[in-house]
Amino acid sequence: MSFLLKAQDIWENFAKYKINDYAKLRNFDFGPNNESSVSKLSPFLTHRILLEYDLIHDTESKYKVKNSTKFIEEIFWRVYWKGWMENRPKVWQNFISEKNLDYDHELYKSAVNGNTELDFFNSWVHELRKYNYLHNHTRMWFASTWIFNLGLPWQLGAKFFFKYLFDGDAASNLLSWRWVAGLQTKGKQYLFSSSNLRKFSNNRFNVEKIINKQIFLEESNQIPLEDEIYKNNMDPKSDNLIMFENDLHLPTLKNLICRYKKVFIILLNNEQRQIKLSESVLKFKQELVSDFVEHFDKVEQIDPHSLEDTFKNINQIDIIYPGVGENYDFIVKFKTLNNKHIFNLVRDEDLFAWKFAKKGFFKFKENIPKINQRIFENYSKNNF
């Protein structure tokens, strides 16, 4: 079964049987081997096997779910996080370039191996490394424990998640860690109580008291608003297209791909990555890419090392814009070193939604009806 069909089956099952209880049960983590109220679609959304807008459109039109408000709001959080970082790409550069972190190296080693004195934290580490997934509420507990109990740099925690999560989305992961640390919403840290842990872990973790250090983090660099992303659209501008693994949405890309002479897809190895990924995450990404390539005669996966030779005599190249993060850093470096003209193809829904993500989520939320209208207009026009 293709990943698209697998994702669609998971989504259909969730929409039919679980979404009505989502608001009530979404914060409960019953453990990795138990049924959950969450959709577990995030690995497919991160790589855009499914689009966020697919779920929003289906929920409101195809399935006509009555109790869907909270679920749709959570999907829009993903859109918001992406938009917030597209409006402030400097936040990624600050994060990725931070080299002089001061921390207890032995404690860090114990933390990433799940050998701390905190049994609940150790359990989460082993779960993450085994399943490449953690429940969203558990991710918040994990990050809070990492920062305020263990006293480790949040940047290292975010990189640890990137290494092991199948859904290690640059915006959602990075900005969520910043939010827990009190940087995203300035001064508002996320701390949890033993009763909160006990209740929402369904009594799996019983701790007498959660002990936190007095840690208050501040931004060391200014993060200006930028608007370069809004100069792009989805119209082809050359004969050759480059894709990456974080946008593999077959239904919307198949017609676009037909308009190119050749399409190349690149999956970065750890050699080209600034944050190294686990073997299991790289394997998962490769399986997604291979599955996508099988649907097309003209789509070819190429090794990142061969990019310079492949485009030796080609100066203008389109790319499916991969968003702020590793893939875009790689292509910008290639562009600069080889004096190429790179054109970003960016989806209309993204550009429309992101312009409302320049401030806090609640300001963004006020504009969700407008974004919904745009989504439905585009689906009607393209008949997806």
TIKEMAR-887398 format. One line per 4 residues: their letters; for each residue z, y, x of C-alpha. Coordinates in pm, whole numbers. Last residue first. Layout:
// TIKEMAR-887398
a	Z:Y:X; ... .
//
This chain:
// TIKEMAR-887398
fnnk	-581:1809:-935; -817:2007:-1159; -887:2274:-898; -866:2566:-1140 .
syne	-594:2413:-1356; -389:2318:-1053; -434:2667:-911; -328:2839:-1233 .
firq	-30:2607:-1270; 93:2686:-920; 41:3061:-966; 245:3056:-1288 .
nikp	520:2864:-1114; 525:3123:-837; 564:3403:-1091; 844:3214:-1270 .
inek	1011:3152:-931; 1030:3525:-860; 1399:3576:-942; 1474:3271:-727 .
fkff	1346:3450:-416; 1607:3722:-465; 1863:3447:-511; 1738:3276:-198 .
gkka	1810:3572:28; 1553:3811:177; 1194:3779:297; 1118:3474:88 .
fkwa	910:3641:-185; 602:3664:42; 641:3293:106; 548:3195:-250 .
flde	200:3351:-251; 112:3240:100; 230:2887:29; 47:2862:-303 .
drvl	-274:2987:-139; -266:2720:129; -304:2829:490; -605:2762:715 .
nfih	-528:2908:1055; -826:3011:1267; -815:2947:1642; -1046:3136:1876 .
knnl	-1020:2972:2218; -934:3125:2556; -840:2793:2715; -482:2865:2826 .
tkfk	-405:3088:2526; -551:2858:2261; -388:2548:2410; -50:2726:2417 .
vifd	-100:2839:2057; -189:2480:1963; 129:2337:2112; 356:2603:1963 .
yneg	195:2533:1626; 273:2164:1652; 633:2216:1764; 740:2463:1497 .
vgpy	625:2743:1266; 384:2597:1014; 120:2328:1059; -178:2548:964 .
iidi	-469:2318:892; -663:2423:1198; -1005:2581:1238; -1174:2599:1577 .
qnin	-1404:2851:1744; -1483:2824:2115; -1651:2485:2139; -1799:2376:2473 .
kftd	-1484:2221:2620; -1343:2134:2278; -1306:1759:2335; -1230:1810:2705 .
elsh	-937:2044:2635; -803:1829:2351; -804:1509:2556; -436:1531:2657 .
pdiq	-330:1562:2292; -478:1215:2230; -733:1214:1952; -719:1085:1596 .
evkd	-1060:1094:1434; -1155:1208:1084; -1528:1175:1011; -1528:838:839 .
fhev	-1229:916:618; -960:726:423; -846:521:724; -745:842:902 .
fdsv	-463:903:651; -304:561:704; -325:601:1080; -155:940:1059 .
leqk	131:815:843; 181:512:1068; 188:739:1373; 456:956:1212 .
fklv	673:653:1141; 631:527:1497; 727:867:1636; 1039:865:1418 .
sesl	1133:510:1523; 1078:583:1892; 1320:874:1874; 1189:1229:1905 .
kiqr	1213:1465:2202; 1248:1835:2127; 1011:2050:2335; 733:1807:2261 .
qenn	422:1750:2473; 557:1452:2667; 732:1332:2354; 389:1257:2213 .
llii	216:1501:1981; 11:1358:1697; -331:1519:1672; -596:1486:1404 .
fvkk	-958:1576:1464; -1217:1660:1201; -1589:1676:1272; -1891:1834:1110 .
yrci	-1671:2005:853; -1721:2067:480; -1621:1714:379; -1272:1780:517 .
lnkl	-1215:2048:254; -1291:1813:-34; -1052:1548:101; -777:1798:182 .
tplh	-630:1858:-165; -588:1495:-274; -509:1362:79; -210:1580:157 .
ldne	-161:1502:525; 12:1821:637; 287:1752:889; 86:1504:1094 .
fmil	-144:1760:1252; -499:1866:1177; -781:2019:1379; -1110:2120:1217 .
ndsk	-1458:2174:1356; -1756:2356:1211; -1597:2702:1195; -1452:2951:946 .
pdmn	-1342:2730:658; -1160:2919:378; -792:2839:318; -647:3186:381 .
nkyi	-496:3386:666; -384:3748:720; -56:3671:543; 73:3472:842 .
edel	73:3779:1064; 346:3946:855; 655:3962:1077; 1017:4047:995 .
piqn	1234:4103:1301; 1505:3864:1423; 1736:4045:1664; 1899:3828:1927 .
seel	2260:3725:1992; 2331:3626:1632; 2704:3572:1580; 2925:3266:1557 .
fiqk	3286:3254:1443; 3488:2949:1544; 3850:2899:1442; 3867:2524:1491 .
niik	3870:2285:1198; 4103:2003:1093; 4009:1805:784; 4323:1650:639 .
evnf	4443:1313:509; 4103:1147:533; 3979:892:282; 3609:817:329 .
rnns	3442:567:98; 3617:720:-202; 3287:793:-384; 3165:994:-83 .
fkrl	3163:1294:-316; 3529:1264:-413; 3678:1171:-76; 3483:1431:119 .
nsss	3568:1706:-130; 3934:1599:-126; 3937:1608:255; 3807:1964:243 .
flyq	3476:2115:348; 3373:2413:559; 3037:2588:534; 3043:2927:702 .
kgkt	2960:3254:529; 2989:3529:791; 2620:3613:788; 2419:3404:545 .
qlga	2192:3234:798; 2438:3261:1085; 2749:3106:931; 2721:2774:1115 .
vwrw	2645:2584:793; 2356:2823:723; 2222:2797:1078; 2220:2419:1045 .
slln	2033:2453:717; 1788:2692:884; 1695:2442:1154; 1661:2142:926 .
saad	1475:2304:638; 1245:2509:862; 1140:2254:1122; 1122:1958:884 .
gdfl	1295:1654:1031; 1214:1427:735; 1205:1100:930; 1530:1217:1088 .
ykff	1629:1087:1433; 1533:1341:1698; 1521:1641:1468; 1878:1564:1360 .
fkag	1995:1558:1722; 1807:1884:1780; 2000:2049:1496; 2326:1921:1643 .
lqwp	2238:2054:1986; 2163:2397:1838; 2494:2394:1649; 2682:2398:1979 .
lgln	2978:2153:1980; 3327:2248:1859; 3417:1897:1746; 3580:2025:1428 .
fiwt	3390:2346:1353; 3038:2275:1478; 2991:1898:1460; 3220:1860:1158 .
safw	3030:2130:967; 2696:1977:1064; 2801:1630:949; 2956:1752:623 .
mrth	2635:1944:546; 2420:1645:639; 2642:1434:415; 2557:1657:121 .
nhly	2186:1610:195; 2210:1230:215; 2123:1108:562; 1804:949:693 .
nykr	1658:786:1001; 1805:455:874; 1973:317:1187; 2027:635:1389 .
lehv	2136:835:1087; 2369:562:961; 2527:520:1305; 2591:893:1329 .
wsnf	2724:909:973; 2975:631:1037; 3092:803:1355; 3164:1116:1151 .
fdle	3376:921:903; 3562:744:1184; 3658:1067:1361; 3801:985:1705 .
tngn	3449:1008:1849; 3225:718:1950; 2923:772:1726; 2676:772:2015 .
vask	2568:1131:1959; 2932:1242:1935; 3062:1053:2240; 2789:1203:2457 .
yleh	2866:1550:2320; 3234:1499:2396; 3149:1402:2753; 2924:1707:2790 .
dydl	3189:1953:2669; 2987:2264:2587; 2830:2584:2719; 2467:2631:2619 .
nkes	2236:2800:2867; 1891:2681:2757; 1808:2857:2429; 1425:2871:2421 .
ifnq	1379:2645:2117; 1628:2832:1902; 1514:3182:1991; 1152:3079:1939 .
wvkp	1235:2927:1601; 1417:3242:1486; 1127:3452:1615; 907:3305:1342 .
rnem	1077:3540:1090; 850:3567:787; 730:3213:845; 1097:3116:879 .
wgkw	1191:3256:538; 878:3107:384; 958:2757:502; 1319:2786:386 .
yvrw	1203:2919:48; 957:2636:-11; 1228:2380:69; 1473:2568:-156 .
fiee	1203:2554:-424; 1243:2178:-436; 1616:2231:-492; 1544:2470:-779 .
ifkt	1307:2217:-934; 1583:1954:-929; 1839:2193:-1076; 1614:2297:-1364 .
snkv	1492:1946:-1451; 1706:1855:-1750; 1423:1849:-2005; 1162:1657:-1805 .
kyks	809:1720:-1931; 676:1422:-1732; 320:1547:-1678; 370:1919:-1732 .
etdh	701:2054:-1600; 799:1774:-1366; 442:1710:-1258; 381:2073:-1160 .
ildy	706:2105:-965; 656:1770:-796; 299:1842:-695; 400:2193:-579 .
elli	632:2045:-319; 324:1865:-192; 315:1488:-153; 194:1323:164 .
rhtl	298:1665:281; 453:1544:605; 792:1694:516; 732:1606:151 .
fpsl	683:1238:232; 1000:1215:442; 1183:1418:171; 1104:1183:-116 .
ksvs	1451:1029:-121; 1472:1120:-493; 1846:1182:-517; 2065:1000:-767 .
senn	2138:722:-521; 2144:346:-549; 2357:184:-280; 2276:56:68 .
pgfd	2296:388:253; 2623:498:93; 2726:633:-246; 2663:995:-146 .
fnrl	2746:1209:-447; 2615:1566:-452; 2311:1482:-667; 2513:1319:-946 .
kayd	2535:1574:-1227; 2224:1778:-1147; 2018:1462:-1084; 2120:1273:-1396 .
niky	1800:1356:-1588; 1595:1298:-1272; 1683:932:-1245; 1465:710:-1467 .
kafn	1122:858:-1531; 1099:1124:-1260; 1263:899:-1001; 1035:605:-1073 .
ewid	727:829:-1071; 828:987:-742; 890:654:-573; 554:525:-701 .
qakl	375:843:-588; 526:814:-242; 415:451:-211; 68:538:-337 .
lfsm	38:819:-82; 183:600:193; -90:345:133; 0:0:0 .
//
